[in-house]
Amino acid sequence: MAGGPAIVSGQESYAHLIKDHKVWWKNRRLLALNGWIVLMLITSSTNGYDGSMMNGLQSLTQWNAAFGYPQGSKLGLLNAIQNIGSLCAYPFSPYMTDGLGRRFSVGFGASLMVAATIIQTASQNVNMFIGARFLIGFGLTFAASAAPLLVTEIAYPSQRGQATSLYNSVWYLGSIIAAWTTYGTFNVPTSWAWRIPSAIQGLPSVIQICFIWFCPESPRWLMSKGREEEALKTLAYYHADGDEKDPLVEYEFEEIKAAITFDREVASKVGWLTLFKTPGNRKRLRIIVAIAFFSQWSGNGLVSYYLNKVFDAIGITNPTMQLLINGLLNIYNFIIAIFAAFLVDRAGRRLLFITSTLGMIVFWTLQTVCFSLYAQHGNVAAGHAVVAFIFLFYGFFDIAFTPLIVSYTVEILPFHLRAKGFTVFNFAISLSLIFNQYVNPIALQKLGWKYYLVYVCWLTFEAVFVYFYVVETKGLTLEETAAIFDGDDTVAQLAGKAAEAAGVVVKGSGSTTPDNEKGSTSEVEMVQGSTV
């Protein structure tokens, strides 16, 4: 038999309670749970599809001809309008997410996006296309504000970090589909060359609408609404094969209950200002806003939406070649991001962030040097080297700023602030994207390679910020992760309440064992090595 829950300096509180030694895909209910998580993950693919689709459409003569060959501010508006739509939905999304539930919010957002993609596909003029993209962004906010919260709140404890980190990594799945769809429709002589990619953008949302109503609701949300029996059944069904008396389920249930009670005690009336009221919340907000802007202002914004402009500037003007490189880049990014997502619990969040920023500085600097050599001296080899350094730059970007920005944000926020804090994160991303989408094409046209120097300085600032402010959260439960910003006493309080309620005795060493079940050292080590 396994020992009790280990609370050793706040680390691995649930590890000793995991009794199932089977790999997760041999556990029918864990398999079902991860299937529901995949349904939530594809929300991110809709967003990824958009950026890559707009990149590809700019290389399609049929799209340019249909909308008057947009340039400058008009092109910036076509790209930015989705994020403007997202901004308009942010005042409403957290109230739906907290009030009506994570599941309802995802379904509502998916429904809006399906309607919007129909309008986008049928567009007869540029204004209709812009309006549809605005509605896509508006609906996406509701789905994207709730989906990662649901993932992190229903995931099996030992898989939570990886599952939530996969959320943003699946962004590239949509991006890959869009890149190769626009590549495949390049030779279609009619407007269907761009209408087909537009229509496919709604596919993930159609899938979600069909299945979302069968997905389990967040146990944390259920408990916050007083529906404790439903929450316990959900935890038991998916985390312990239906056994409500399982030690892991009891510990999770009591820890969630203690955290929600604690939240109510310290914040009886939670509002937006709560994000600023305590040192811990201000520290959270500083990190959340920073990584949101870093995720879009690291130079990747040039490639995400204006890759064809970069290629034109370095002498790669063939549209087929541009689309081909775009497709290959997205496959490469997807592979690196997925690999990094599975490393988060092994390497740790802090190490990945530091490695990512340092690598980006090196390869963005090399891009700048090669870009300048081509621009000033016409060095063709240097121009082609820019492409290689784009791939290497993205390799390091994908180590942290693809898998971690969403998972790190939602795990450092306590339950009562999670929806609002995540809305602030998404709001910051939309602001940074709108700025990028307007400024990048103009600045690149006016400054050329010199514009790259701005990002060299900014990336250096990012590295310094990450080193001093990003804290490690590896090995903590969701409640403990959120609590570390409020001090060690809060972590101990939550863990102590959960252990006491679950019938656990805290020993002097910091480890714990149930009163009626004293596990030996060898038994504890065996459980920690579980492959679940």
Beta strands, then each sheet from edge to edge (+ up, - down):
strand 1: 504-506
strand 2: 512-514
sheet 1: 1+ 2-
end
